[in-house]
Amino acid sequence: MSKILHGGRLGSVREDVAQFTSSIKDDARLLDAVVAINKAHVVMLAEQKIIVKQDAAALLSALGKASNIQLDRTMEDVHMAVEESVLKDAGTEAGGNLHIGKSRNDQVATAIRITLRSELLTLMRHLAHVQEHFAEVAEEHTETVILEYTHLQPAQPVTFAHYLLSYVDAFERDMQRFQNAYSRVNLSPLGAGALATTSFLIDRDRTAELLGFGGLVENSIDAVGSRDFVEETLATLALTAVNLSRFAEDLIIWSSPDFGVVEIPDEFASTSSIMPQKKNPEVLEVIRARASHVLGDFVAVTAAVKSLPSTYNLDFQEITPKLWESLDSVRASLDMVHKLAPKLKVTAKDVKEKSLKSFVAATELANLLVRKYNVPFRSAHKVVGALVKTLIEAKLTFAEATPQMLSKAAEESTGIKLSVKAADIKALADPLKLVEACNVRGGPAPVEVKRMLCVREKQVLQTKSNISEMDKKLGEAEEKLDSAVQQFTAKNEKT
C-alpha cells in the first residue's frame, strides 16, 4: 500500500482496511489517462512558472516511464501508483512537486472522463456499424413480406426491410443520445482540486486544451462532486441495451418453427445436450439477459449517488466499475448483432397462408368499405369484425369470404345493407398488395421504404463522419501534449 499519505496526520494503515478501500483492481483502465493528466499538469505548472523547467523535464521524463508500470493488489490506486513511480525515478526534490495544485478528487474525475470519451467513440462506431448492416440487409428485403404482431397476435403485414428500419431509427436516437452525452463528458474538471481549486495560479484552460477537452466543468464543487455524466451515459446504455434486447426477443420468437419468420445462422446458435433436433438461439438469449445487467448498473449507480452530500465521497469509487461493465456489455452485444445481421436468413414461411388464416386483411377491408362503399369507419370496423367471427366459427380463411357473407354480417351487426364486389374482397388476399397500399410517409410500402433507406444511409455516413471528427480532435490534442512535453524534455537534454 502507498506510504505517501501516511506518516503525517495518519499513522500506519491496516492492510485489510487498505485492501477493502483499494480501487486498484479496476484502475488499469485509467492508467494512460492518469499519466496524460500529470503530463499536461506539469507542462502547465512550468509554463505558469510554478515549478522550474528542470524539475518539469525530470517529472515528464519519469511520467514517460510510468505508462509501463504494472498495477498490482499491493497498490492503493492508480494515482498513488503513478506518483510513487515518479518519485522513485525523479527523486524527492522534483518528484515531490508532481501533485502541486491538484487532488486525487479532480484527477480521478478527469481520468474517468478521458477514458469514457474514448469508450464512447468506440461504442458509437459499433452502433453505426449495426445501423449500416441493418440498412444493407433491408435493401435485400424491400418486398419480403412478414406478419407483424401487436399483443403477440397477428396484426398487419409489413416488409422485413420496414421492420429493420424501425431499429435503424431506434438506434439513431441512441446515437444522438450518446453524442449529446459525449459533449458533456468532454469537459475538464482538472484544477478543481479537492473542492476549492488552489491558491497556485494554475491555468485550467491550458490543461483542458492539452487534454483535448471542449471546455471546463467550471464550478470546483460541481467538478469533483458530480457524476451525472456517468449516470447519463449509463441511462443511454440502458436504453440501447433495451433496444438490443427487444430485437433479440423478436428473433428468438420468430426463429421458432411455430413462427418460421427467420433462421438464425448456425454459428450463432447451439444445440441441446440431449435433444439432437434443437437449434437454440443462445447468443440472442445472452444479449437479452445482459440488458438486465446494464439496467441494474444504472439503478445501482443512481441509488449510490442519490443520497450523497456535496463534493467528493469515496462512494464514487464504487460506481465507476459499473460504468465499465455496462460499456463492455453493450459493446459486445452490438458486436454480436452486427456480425449476425448480414447472415440472418429470412424464411417468411407460408406468409400468404398465415395472412389468410389470421385475417390480417381485415383492416384494409374496413378501409375499403369506408373509401368505396361510404360506410362510416366505426360501422365498417363492426361489420368486418362480425365477418371474421363468422369465418372463424365456420373454420374458413379470408380467401373463402364471399360478398354474401359480408352482406349478412353488415345487416346483422349494423343494419346496413351492403353489396360488395367479389373482386374487391379477392384483391385483399395478397399480403404484398396490402403492404403496397400503405404508401404514406413512414409506411411499409416498398417505394416508401426505399426512400427511407436512402435517407438513413446518408444519415449513418454523416454520423460516422462526426465520430471521425471527434476522434481527430482528440488525436490533435494528444499531438499538442506530446509536442509540449518534448519541448521541455529536449531542452533539458541539451543542458
Contacts in CASP RR format, 6 or more apart in sequence:
PFRMAT RR
TARGET T0000
AUTHOR 0000-0000-0000
METHOD contacts of the structure
MODEL  1
MSKILHGGRLGSVREDVAQFTSSIKDDARLLDAVVAINKAHVVMLAEQKI
IVKQDAAALLSALGKASNIQLDRTMEDVHMAVEESVLKDAGTEAGGNLHI
GKSRNDQVATAIRITLRSELLTLMRHLAHVQEHFAEVAEEHTETVILEYT
HLQPAQPVTFAHYLLSYVDAFERDMQRFQNAYSRVNLSPLGAGALATTSF
LIDRDRTAELLGFGGLVENSIDAVGSRDFVEETLATLALTAVNLSRFAED
LIIWSSPDFGVVEIPDEFASTSSIMPQKKNPEVLEVIRARASHVLGDFVA
VTAAVKSLPSTYNLDFQEITPKLWESLDSVRASLDMVHKLAPKLKVTAKD
VKEKSLKSFVAATELANLLVRKYNVPFRSAHKVVGALVKTLIEAKLTFAE
ATPQMLSKAAEESTGIKLSVKAADIKALADPLKLVEACNVRGGPAPVEVK
RMLCVREKQVLQTKSNISEMDKKLGEAEEKLDSAVQQFTAKNEKT
1 13 0 8 1.000
1 15 0 8 1.000
1 18 0 8 1.000
1 19 0 8 1.000
1 22 0 8 1.000
1 74 0 8 1.000
1 75 0 8 1.000
1 76 0 8 1.000
2 75 0 8 1.000
2 76 0 8 1.000
2 77 0 8 1.000
2 80 0 8 1.000
2 81 0 8 1.000
2 84 0 8 1.000
4 80 0 8 1.000
4 83 0 8 1.000
4 84 0 8 1.000
4 87 0 8 1.000
5 80 0 8 1.000
6 12 0 8 1.000
6 13 0 8 1.000
18 76 0 8 1.000
19 73 0 8 1.000
21 314 0 8 1.000
21 317 0 8 1.000
22 73 0 8 1.000
22 75 0 8 1.000
22 76 0 8 1.000
22 77 0 8 1.000
23 77 0 8 1.000
23 78 0 8 1.000
23 317 0 8 1.000
23 320 0 8 1.000
24 71 0 8 1.000
24 72 0 8 1.000
24 73 0 8 1.000
24 75 0 8 1.000
24 76 0 8 1.000
24 77 0 8 1.000
24 78 0 8 1.000
24 81 0 8 1.000
25 73 0 8 1.000
26 320 0 8 1.000
26 321 0 8 1.000
26 324 0 8 1.000
27 71 0 8 1.000
27 77 0 8 1.000
27 78 0 8 1.000
27 81 0 8 1.000
28 71 0 8 1.000
28 78 0 8 1.000
29 115 0 8 1.000
29 324 0 8 1.000
30 78 0 8 1.000
30 108 0 8 1.000
30 111 0 8 1.000
30 112 0 8 1.000
30 115 0 8 1.000
31 67 0 8 1.000
31 69 0 8 1.000
31 71 0 8 1.000
31 78 0 8 1.000
31 82 0 8 1.000
32 67 0 8 1.000
32 115 0 8 1.000
33 110 0 8 1.000
33 111 0 8 1.000
33 112 0 8 1.000
33 114 0 8 1.000
33 115 0 8 1.000
34 78 0 8 1.000
34 79 0 8 1.000
34 82 0 8 1.000
34 107 0 8 1.000
34 111 0 8 1.000
35 63 0 8 1.000
35 64 0 8 1.000
35 66 0 8 1.000
35 67 0 8 1.000
35 82 0 8 1.000
36 114 0 8 1.000
36 211 0 8 1.000
36 478 0 8 1.000
36 481 0 8 1.000
37 107 0 8 1.000
37 110 0 8 1.000
37 111 0 8 1.000
37 114 0 8 1.000
37 190 0 8 1.000
37 207 0 8 1.000
37 211 0 8 1.000
38 59 0 8 1.000
38 63 0 8 1.000
38 66 0 8 1.000
38 82 0 8 1.000
38 86 0 8 1.000
38 98 0 8 1.000
39 60 0 8 1.000
39 63 0 8 1.000
39 64 0 8 1.000
39 210 0 8 1.000
39 481 0 8 1.000
39 485 0 8 1.000
40 190 0 8 1.000
40 206 0 8 1.000
40 207 0 8 1.000
40 210 0 8 1.000
40 211 0 8 1.000
40 481 0 8 1.000
40 484 0 8 1.000
41 98 0 8 1.000
41 101 0 8 1.000
41 102 0 8 1.000
41 190 0 8 1.000
41 207 0 8 1.000
42 51 0 8 1.000
42 56 0 8 1.000
42 59 0 8 1.000
42 60 0 8 1.000
42 63 0 8 1.000
42 98 0 8 1.000
43 56 0 8 1.000
43 60 0 8 1.000
43 206 0 8 1.000
43 210 0 8 1.000
43 481 0 8 1.000
43 484 0 8 1.000
43 485 0 8 1.000
43 488 0 8 1.000
44 202 0 8 1.000
44 203 0 8 1.000
44 206 0 8 1.000
44 207 0 8 1.000
44 210 0 8 1.000
45 51 0 8 1.000
45 56 0 8 1.000
45 97 0 8 1.000
45 100 0 8 1.000
45 101 0 8 1.000
45 200 0 8 1.000
45 202 0 8 1.000
46 52 0 8 1.000
46 53 0 8 1.000
46 55 0 8 1.000
46 56 0 8 1.000
46 488 0 8 1.000
47 203 0 8 1.000
47 206 0 8 1.000
48 200 0 8 1.000
48 201 0 8 1.000
48 202 0 8 1.000
48 203 0 8 1.000
50 100 0 8 1.000
50 200 0 8 1.000
50 201 0 8 1.000
50 202 0 8 1.000
51 59 0 8 1.000
51 97 0 8 1.000
51 100 0 8 1.000
53 488 0 8 1.000
53 491 0 8 1.000
53 492 0 8 1.000
54 94 0 8 1.000
54 492 0 8 1.000
54 495 0 8 1.000
55 90 0 8 1.000
55 93 0 8 1.000
55 94 0 8 1.000
55 95 0 8 1.000
55 97 0 8 1.000
56 488 0 8 1.000
57 488 0 8 1.000
57 489 0 8 1.000
57 491 0 8 1.000
57 492 0 8 1.000
57 493 0 8 1.000
58 90 0 8 1.000
58 91 0 8 1.000
58 94 0 8 1.000
58 95 0 8 1.000
58 492 0 8 1.000
59 86 0 8 1.000
59 90 0 8 1.000
59 94 0 8 1.000
59 95 0 8 1.000
59 97 0 8 1.000
59 98 0 8 1.000
60 485 0 8 1.000
60 488 0 8 1.000
60 489 0 8 1.000
61 89 0 8 1.000
61 90 0 8 1.000
61 489 0 8 1.000
61 492 0 8 1.000
62 85 0 8 1.000
62 86 0 8 1.000
62 89 0 8 1.000
62 90 0 8 1.000
62 94 0 8 1.000
62 95 0 8 1.000
63 82 0 8 1.000
63 86 0 8 1.000
65 85 0 8 1.000
65 89 0 8 1.000
66 82 0 8 1.000
66 85 0 8 1.000
66 86 0 8 1.000
66 89 0 8 1.000
69 81 0 8 1.000
69 82 0 8 1.000
69 85 0 8 1.000
71 78 0 8 1.000
71 81 0 8 1.000
75 81 0 8 1.000
75 84 0 8 1.000
77 104 0 8 1.000
78 111 0 8 1.000
79 104 0 8 1.000
79 107 0 8 1.000
79 108 0 8 1.000
80 104 0 8 1.000
83 98 0 8 1.000
83 99 0 8 1.000
86 95 0 8 1.000
86 98 0 8 1.000
87 95 0 8 1.000
87 96 0 8 1.000
87 98 0 8 1.000
90 96 0 8 1.000
90 98 0 8 1.000
100 200 0 8 1.000
101 191 0 8 1.000
101 193 0 8 1.000
101 198 0 8 1.000
101 200 0 8 1.000
101 202 0 8 1.000
102 190 0 8 1.000
102 191 0 8 1.000
102 193 0 8 1.000
102 198 0 8 1.000
103 192 0 8 1.000
103 193 0 8 1.000
103 194 0 8 1.000
103 224 0 8 1.000
105 192 0 8 1.000
105 193 0 8 1.000
105 194 0 8 1.000
105 195 0 8 1.000
105 224 0 8 1.000
105 225 0 8 1.000
105 311 0 8 1.000
105 312 0 8 1.000
106 189 0 8 1.000
106 190 0 8 1.000
106 191 0 8 1.000
106 192 0 8 1.000
106 193 0 8 1.000
106 194 0 8 1.000
106 220 0 8 1.000
106 223 0 8 1.000
106 224 0 8 1.000
107 190 0 8 1.000
108 316 0 8 1.000
108 317 0 8 1.000
109 189 0 8 1.000
109 192 0 8 1.000
109 217 0 8 1.000
109 223 0 8 1.000
109 224 0 8 1.000
109 225 0 8 1.000
110 188 0 8 1.000
110 189 0 8 1.000
110 190 0 8 1.000
110 211 0 8 1.000
112 230 0 8 1.000
112 320 0 8 1.000
112 323 0 8 1.000
113 185 0 8 1.000
113 186 0 8 1.000
113 187 0 8 1.000
113 188 0 8 1.000
113 189 0 8 1.000
113 213 0 8 1.000
113 229 0 8 1.000
114 211 0 8 1.000
116 185 0 8 1.000
116 229 0 8 1.000
116 230 0 8 1.000
116 233 0 8 1.000
116 323 0 8 1.000
116 327 0 8 1.000
117 182 0 8 1.000
117 185 0 8 1.000
117 186 0 8 1.000
117 474 0 8 1.000
118 474 0 8 1.000
119 324 0 8 1.000
119 327 0 8 1.000
120 178 0 8 1.000
120 181 0 8 1.000
120 182 0 8 1.000
120 185 0 8 1.000
120 233 0 8 1.000
121 182 0 8 1.000
121 467 0 8 1.000
121 470 0 8 1.000
121 471 0 8 1.000
121 474 0 8 1.000
122 331 0 8 1.000
123 178 0 8 1.000
123 327 0 8 1.000
123 330 0 8 1.000
123 331 0 8 1.000
123 334 0 8 1.000
124 175 0 8 1.000
124 178 0 8 1.000
124 179 0 8 1.000
124 182 0 8 1.000
124 463 0 8 1.000
124 467 0 8 1.000
125 464 0 8 1.000
125 467 0 8 1.000
126 331 0 8 1.000
126 334 0 8 1.000
126 335 0 8 1.000
126 338 0 8 1.000
127 171 0 8 1.000
127 174 0 8 1.000
127 175 0 8 1.000
127 178 0 8 1.000
127 240 0 8 1.000
127 334 0 8 1.000
128 175 0 8 1.000
128 460 0 8 1.000
128 463 0 8 1.000
128 464 0 8 1.000
128 467 0 8 1.000
129 334 0 8 1.000
129 338 0 8 1.000
130 171 0 8 1.000
130 334 0 8 1.000
130 337 0 8 1.000
130 338 0 8 1.000
130 341 0 8 1.000
131 168 0 8 1.000
131 171 0 8 1.000
131 172 0 8 1.000
131 175 0 8 1.000
131 456 0 8 1.000
131 460 0 8 1.000
131 463 0 8 1.000
132 457 0 8 1.000
132 460 0 8 1.000
133 338 0 8 1.000
133 341 0 8 1.000
133 342 0 8 1.000
134 164 0 8 1.000
134 165 0 8 1.000
134 167 0 8 1.000
134 168 0 8 1.000
134 171 0 8 1.000
134 341 0 8 1.000
135 164 0 8 1.000
135 165 0 8 1.000
135 168 0 8 1.000
135 453 0 8 1.000
135 456 0 8 1.000
135 457 0 8 1.000
135 460 0 8 1.000
136 342 0 8 1.000
137 164 0 8 1.000
137 341 0 8 1.000
137 342 0 8 1.000
137 344 0 8 1.000
138 160 0 8 1.000
138 161 0 8 1.000
138 164 0 8 1.000
138 165 0 8 1.000
138 168 0 8 1.000
138 449 0 8 1.000
138 453 0 8 1.000
139 161 0 8 1.000
139 453 0 8 1.000
140 161 0 8 1.000
141 159 0 8 1.000
141 160 0 8 1.000
141 161 0 8 1.000
141 164 0 8 1.000
141 346 0 8 1.000
142 159 0 8 1.000
142 161 0 8 1.000
142 446 0 8 1.000
142 449 0 8 1.000
142 450 0 8 1.000
142 453 0 8 1.000
143 159 0 8 1.000
143 432 0 8 1.000
143 446 0 8 1.000
144 159 0 8 1.000
144 160 0 8 1.000
144 161 0 8 1.000
144 346 0 8 1.000
144 348 0 8 1.000
145 157 0 8 1.000
145 158 0 8 1.000
145 159 0 8 1.000
145 160 0 8 1.000
145 348 0 8 1.000
145 351 0 8 1.000
145 431 0 8 1.000
145 432 0 8 1.000
145 435 0 8 1.000
146 157 0 8 1.000
146 158 0 8 1.000
146 159 0 8 1.000
146 160 0 8 1.000
146 163 0 8 1.000
146 261 0 8 1.000
146 346 0 8 1.000
146 348 0 8 1.000
146 351 0 8 1.000
147 154 0 8 1.000
147 155 0 8 1.000
147 156 0 8 1.000
147 157 0 8 1.000
147 158 0 8 1.000
147 261 0 8 1.000
147 351 0 8 1.000
147 354 0 8 1.000
147 355 0 8 1.000
147 358 0 8 1.000
147 360 0 8 1.000
147 431 0 8 1.000
148 155 0 8 1.000
148 156 0 8 1.000
148 157 0 8 1.000
148 158 0 8 1.000
148 163 0 8 1.000
149 155 0 8 1.000
152 253 0 8 1.000
154 354 0 8 1.000
154 355 0 8 1.000
154 358 0 8 1.000
154 359 0 8 1.000
154 360 0 8 1.000
155 360 0 8 1.000
156 360 0 8 1.000
156 363 0 8 1.000
156 434 0 8 1.000
157 351 0 8 1.000
157 355 0 8 1.000
157 360 0 8 1.000
157 431 0 8 1.000
157 432 0 8 1.000
157 434 0 8 1.000
157 435 0 8 1.000
157 444 0 8 1.000
158 435 0 8 1.000
158 444 0 8 1.000
159 435 0 8 1.000
159 444 0 8 1.000
159 446 0 8 1.000
159 449 0 8 1.000
160 346 0 8 1.000
160 348 0 8 1.000
161 446 0 8 1.000
161 449 0 8 1.000
161 453 0 8 1.000
162 435 0 8 1.000
162 443 0 8 1.000
162 444 0 8 1.000
162 449 0 8 1.000
165 449 0 8 1.000
165 452 0 8 1.000
165 453 0 8 1.000
165 456 0 8 1.000
167 243 0 8 1.000
167 247 0 8 1.000
168 456 0 8 1.000
168 460 0 8 1.000
169 456 0 8 1.000
170 243 0 8 1.000
171 240 0 8 1.000
171 243 0 8 1.000
172 456 0 8 1.000
172 459 0 8 1.000
172 463 0 8 1.000
174 236 0 8 1.000
174 239 0 8 1.000
174 240 0 8 1.000
174 243 0 8 1.000
175 463 0 8 1.000
177 236 0 8 1.000
177 239 0 8 1.000
178 236 0 8 1.000
178 240 0 8 1.000
179 466 0 8 1.000
181 229 0 8 1.000
181 232 0 8 1.000
181 233 0 8 1.000
181 236 0 8 1.000
182 470 0 8 1.000
184 229 0 8 1.000
184 232 0 8 1.000
185 229 0 8 1.000
185 233 0 8 1.000
186 212 0 8 1.000
186 213 0 8 1.000
186 214 0 8 1.000
186 215 0 8 1.000
187 208 0 8 1.000
187 213 0 8 1.000
187 214 0 8 1.000
187 215 0 8 1.000
187 216 0 8 1.000
187 217 0 8 1.000
188 204 0 8 1.000
188 207 0 8 1.000
188 208 0 8 1.000
188 211 0 8 1.000
188 213 0 8 1.000
188 214 0 8 1.000
188 215 0 8 1.000
188 216 0 8 1.000
188 217 0 8 1.000
189 216 0 8 1.000
189 217 0 8 1.000
189 223 0 8 1.000
189 224 0 8 1.000
190 204 0 8 1.000
190 207 0 8 1.000
190 208 0 8 1.000
190 211 0 8 1.000
191 197 0 8 1.000
191 198 0 8 1.000
191 202 0 8 1.000
191 204 0 8 1.000
191 207 0 8 1.000
191 220 0 8 1.000
191 223 0 8 1.000
192 217 0 8 1.000
192 220 0 8 1.000
192 221 0 8 1.000
192 223 0 8 1.000
192 224 0 8 1.000
193 220 0 8 1.000
193 224 0 8 1.000
194 224 0 8 1.000
194 311 0 8 1.000
194 312 0 8 1.000
195 220 0 8 1.000
195 221 0 8 1.000
195 224 0 8 1.000
195 225 0 8 1.000
195 311 0 8 1.000
195 312 0 8 1.000
196 220 0 8 1.000
196 221 0 8 1.000
197 220 0 8 1.000
204 216 0 8 1.000
205 215 0 8 1.000
205 216 0 8 1.000
208 214 0 8 1.000
208 215 0 8 1.000
208 216 0 8 1.000
209 477 0 8 1.000
209 480 0 8 1.000
210 477 0 8 1.000
210 480 0 8 1.000
210 481 0 8 1.000
210 484 0 8 1.000
211 477 0 8 1.000
211 481 0 8 1.000
212 473 0 8 1.000
212 474 0 8 1.000
212 476 0 8 1.000
212 477 0 8 1.000
212 478 0 8 1.000
216 223 0 8 1.000
217 223 0 8 1.000
217 226 0 8 1.000
221 310 0 8 1.000
221 311 0 8 1.000
224 311 0 8 1.000
224 312 0 8 1.000
225 310 0 8 1.000
225 311 0 8 1.000
225 312 0 8 1.000
225 313 0 8 1.000
225 316 0 8 1.000
227 301 0 8 1.000
227 305 0 8 1.000
227 316 0 8 1.000
227 319 0 8 1.000
228 305 0 8 1.000
230 301 0 8 1.000
230 319 0 8 1.000
230 320 0 8 1.000
230 323 0 8 1.000
231 298 0 8 1.000
231 301 0 8 1.000
231 302 0 8 1.000
231 305 0 8 1.000
233 323 0 8 1.000
233 327 0 8 1.000
234 294 0 8 1.000
234 297 0 8 1.000
234 298 0 8 1.000
234 301 0 8 1.000
234 302 0 8 1.000
234 322 0 8 1.000
234 323 0 8 1.000
234 326 0 8 1.000
235 298 0 8 1.000
237 294 0 8 1.000
237 297 0 8 1.000
237 298 0 8 1.000
237 326 0 8 1.000
237 327 0 8 1.000
237 330 0 8 1.000
238 291 0 8 1.000
238 294 0 8 1.000
238 295 0 8 1.000
238 296 0 8 1.000
238 297 0 8 1.000
238 298 0 8 1.000
238 326 0 8 1.000
240 330 0 8 1.000
240 334 0 8 1.000
241 290 0 8 1.000
241 291 0 8 1.000
241 294 0 8 1.000
241 295 0 8 1.000
241 326 0 8 1.000
241 329 0 8 1.000
241 330 0 8 1.000
241 333 0 8 1.000
242 291 0 8 1.000
242 295 0 8 1.000
244 287 0 8 1.000
244 291 0 8 1.000
244 330 0 8 1.000
244 333 0 8 1.000
244 334 0 8 1.000
244 337 0 8 1.000
245 287 0 8 1.000
245 288 0 8 1.000
245 291 0 8 1.000
247 337 0 8 1.000
248 281 0 8 1.000
248 284 0 8 1.000
248 285 0 8 1.000
248 287 0 8 1.000
248 288 0 8 1.000
248 337 0 8 1.000
249 284 0 8 1.000
249 288 0 8 1.000
251 262 0 8 1.000
251 264 0 8 1.000
251 281 0 8 1.000
251 284 0 8 1.000
251 344 0 8 1.000
252 281 0 8 1.000
252 284 0 8 1.000
252 285 0 8 1.000
252 288 0 8 1.000
253 259 0 8 1.000
254 260 0 8 1.000
254 261 0 8 1.000
254 262 0 8 1.000
255 261 0 8 1.000
255 262 0 8 1.000
255 263 0 8 1.000
255 264 0 8 1.000
255 279 0 8 1.000
255 281 0 8 1.000
260 347 0 8 1.000
260 348 0 8 1.000
260 349 0 8 1.000
261 346 0 8 1.000
261 347 0 8 1.000
261 348 0 8 1.000
261 349 0 8 1.000
262 344 0 8 1.000
262 345 0 8 1.000
262 346 0 8 1.000
262 347 0 8 1.000
263 344 0 8 1.000
263 345 0 8 1.000
263 347 0 8 1.000
264 279 0 8 1.000
264 281 0 8 1.000
264 283 0 8 1.000
264 284 0 8 1.000
264 340 0 8 1.000
264 344 0 8 1.000
265 340 0 8 1.000
265 343 0 8 1.000
265 344 0 8 1.000
265 345 0 8 1.000
266 279 0 8 1.000
267 343 0 8 1.000
268 281 0 8 1.000
268 283 0 8 1.000
268 284 0 8 1.000
268 336 0 8 1.000
268 339 0 8 1.000
268 340 0 8 1.000
268 343 0 8 1.000
269 279 0 8 1.000
269 280 0 8 1.000
269 281 0 8 1.000
269 282 0 8 1.000
269 283 0 8 1.000
270 279 0 8 1.000
270 280 0 8 1.000
270 282 0 8 1.000
271 278 0 8 1.000
271 279 0 8 1.000
271 280 0 8 1.000
272 278 0 8 1.000
272 280 0 8 1.000
283 336 0 8 1.000
283 340 0 8 1.000
287 333 0 8 1.000
287 336 0 8 1.000
287 337 0 8 1.000
290 329 0 8 1.000
290 330 0 8 1.000
290 332 0 8 1.000
290 333 0 8 1.000
291 333 0 8 1.000
293 325 0 8 1.000
293 326 0 8 1.000
293 329 0 8 1.000
294 326 0 8 1.000
294 329 0 8 1.000
294 330 0 8 1.000
297 322 0 8 1.000
297 323 0 8 1.000
297 325 0 8 1.000
297 326 0 8 1.000
298 326 0 8 1.000
300 319 0 8 1.000
300 322 0 8 1.000
301 319 0 8 1.000
301 322 0 8 1.000
301 323 0 8 1.000
304 315 0 8 1.000
304 318 0 8 1.000
304 319 0 8 1.000
305 315 0 8 1.000
305 319 0 8 1.000
308 315 0 8 1.000
351 431 0 8 1.000
352 429 0 8 1.000
352 430 0 8 1.000
352 431 0 8 1.000
353 397 0 8 1.000
355 361 0 8 1.000
355 398 0 8 1.000
355 429 0 8 1.000
355 431 0 8 1.000
355 434 0 8 1.000
356 397 0 8 1.000
356 398 0 8 1.000
356 399 0 8 1.000
356 429 0 8 1.000
357 397 0 8 1.000
357 398 0 8 1.000
359 388 0 8 1.000
359 391 0 8 1.000
359 397 0 8 1.000
359 398 0 8 1.000
360 431 0 8 1.000
360 434 0 8 1.000
361 398 0 8 1.000
361 428 0 8 1.000
361 429 0 8 1.000
361 431 0 8 1.000
361 434 0 8 1.000
362 384 0 8 1.000
362 385 0 8 1.000
362 387 0 8 1.000
362 388 0 8 1.000
362 398 0 8 1.000
364 428 0 8 1.000
364 434 0 8 1.000
364 437 0 8 1.000
365 380 0 8 1.000
365 384 0 8 1.000
365 387 0 8 1.000
365 425 0 8 1.000
365 428 0 8 1.000
366 377 0 8 1.000
366 380 0 8 1.000
366 381 0 8 1.000
366 383 0 8 1.000
366 384 0 8 1.000
367 377 0 8 1.000
367 380 0 8 1.000
368 420 0 8 1.000
368 424 0 8 1.000
368 428 0 8 1.000
369 375 0 8 1.000
369 380 0 8 1.000
369 383 0 8 1.000
369 384 0 8 1.000
369 418 0 8 1.000
369 420 0 8 1.000
370 376 0 8 1.000
370 377 0 8 1.000
370 380 0 8 1.000
372 424 0 8 1.000
373 418 0 8 1.000
373 420 0 8 1.000
375 383 0 8 1.000
375 410 0 8 1.000
375 416 0 8 1.000
375 418 0 8 1.000
379 414 0 8 1.000
379 416 0 8 1.000
382 413 0 8 1.000
382 414 0 8 1.000
383 406 0 8 1.000
383 409 0 8 1.000
383 410 0 8 1.000
383 413 0 8 1.000
383 414 0 8 1.000
383 416 0 8 1.000
383 418 0 8 1.000
384 409 0 8 1.000
385 409 0 8 1.000
385 413 0 8 1.000
386 409 0 8 1.000
386 410 0 8 1.000
386 412 0 8 1.000
386 413 0 8 1.000
387 401 0 8 1.000
387 405 0 8 1.000
387 406 0 8 1.000
387 409 0 8 1.000
390 405 0 8 1.000
390 408 0 8 1.000
390 409 0 8 1.000
391 397 0 8 1.000
391 398 0 8 1.000
391 400 0 8 1.000
391 401 0 8 1.000
391 405 0 8 1.000
398 428 0 8 1.000
398 429 0 8 1.000
399 429 0 8 1.000
401 425 0 8 1.000
402 422 0 8 1.000
402 425 0 8 1.000
403 419 0 8 1.000
403 420 0 8 1.000
403 421 0 8 1.000
403 422 0 8 1.000
403 425 0 8 1.000
406 418 0 8 1.000
406 420 0 8 1.000
406 425 0 8 1.000
407 417 0 8 1.000
407 418 0 8 1.000
407 419 0 8 1.000
407 420 0 8 1.000
410 416 0 8 1.000
410 417 0 8 1.000
410 418 0 8 1.000
411 417 0 8 1.000
411 418 0 8 1.000
427 433 0 8 1.000
428 434 0 8 1.000
435 444 0 8 1.000
435 445 0 8 1.000
435 446 0 8 1.000
436 445 0 8 1.000
436 446 0 8 1.000
437 445 0 8 1.000
438 444 0 8 1.000
438 445 0 8 1.000
439 445 0 8 1.000
439 447 0 8 1.000
439 448 0 8 1.000
440 448 0 8 1.000
441 448 0 8 1.000
442 448 0 8 1.000
442 452 0 8 1.000
443 449 0 8 1.000
END
